[in-house]
Amino acid sequence: MTAEKELTATEYISHHLTNMTTSAGDGSFWTLHVDTLVTSVVLGVLGIGFLWWVVRGATAGVPDKRQAFVELAMDFVDDQVKATFHGDRGAFVAPVALTVVVWVLLMNAMDFLPVDWVVTLFFERVLGLHAWRPVPTADVNTTFALSLSVWLLMIFFSFKVKGFGGFMHELFCSPFGVKPIWAAPLLITFNLLFNLVEYISKPLSHSLRLFGNMYAGEIIFLLLGLWAATGLVGTVFGAILGAGWAIFHILIVALQAYIFMMLTVVYISMAHESH
């Protein structure tokens, strides 16, 4: 609710689902979501800064709780990469997986902040901003940008490992092959269409899965907040259900970060494999 007037339920939800935007050029085609970009960058810096802080204080002896926690997280990610990636991992895949899971986890965790406290009290009344969405992964632009980055890495490694000829051969000759020769034109067409659908579907499913879960979680928190504003009964049941949903949402936040990381590793691993 704003201080100037009381919002209807529809206006309340629409208000909290409105991004702070700015035009990047003439017209409204190129529009930047300032809140998504700023929050994502800040969380990325905090995540990197936390890991750097732990590494700077790491010792070869008995680790403290902070170092032990980070070592467990890194070992967990490394074990998942080893179990999934069967090619030459080098020094790239595990750090990418760790970066992805930490960054996505931090962005997802913004959903735990009470939306009215963060948006209404801080951003609107303190900073004077009229719109600010604090959960970057509830913005499809974020999840699609992340999935496109993974998709480009997959394409890059496909060319690097297989070469241009190997990539084109896989694109036109798998999975159905090109024999018998008399059916080669038809088989090549089917192979190309099949692979194009696969390449297009990967970034879409990769991004929309994360976005859908976080957007739905944001909506449920807003609906429970509306219920709590209806009266004493709504406040009691809204608080109880809100606490239960927050506990359950911990699993969703962590699970979606884990799934996004694992799909990243799987896609990069597939780029190293030949059909």
Sequence and secondary structure as in RCSB ss.txt:
>XXXX:A:sequence
MTAEKELTATEYISHHLTNMTTSAGDGSFWTLHVDTLVTSVVLGVLGIGFLWWVVRGATAGVPDKRQAFVELAMD
FVDDQVKATFHGDRGAFVAPVALTVVVWVLLMNAMDFLPVDWVVTLFFERVLGLHAWRPVPTADVNTTFALSLSV
WLLMIFFSFKVKGFGGFMHELFCSPFGVKPIWAAPLLITFNLLFNLVEYISKPLSHSLRLFGNMYAGEIIFLLLG
LWAATGLVGTVFGAILGAGWAIFHILIVALQAYIFMMLTVVYISMAHESH
>XXXX:A:secstr
  SSS   HHHHHHHHT   EEESSSSSSSEEEHHHHHHHHHHHHHHHHHHHHHHHT  SSS  HHHHHHHHHHH
HHHHHHHHH  S  TTTHHHHHHHHHHHHHHHHHGGGS HIIIIIIIIIIIT  S     GGGSHHHHHHHHHHH
HHHHHHHHHHHHHHHHHHHHHHHTTT S SGGGHHHHHHHHHHHHHHHHHHHHHHHHHHHHHHHHHHHHHHHHHH
HHHTS HHHHHHHHHHHHHHHHHHHHHHHHHHHHHHHHHHHHHHHHT   
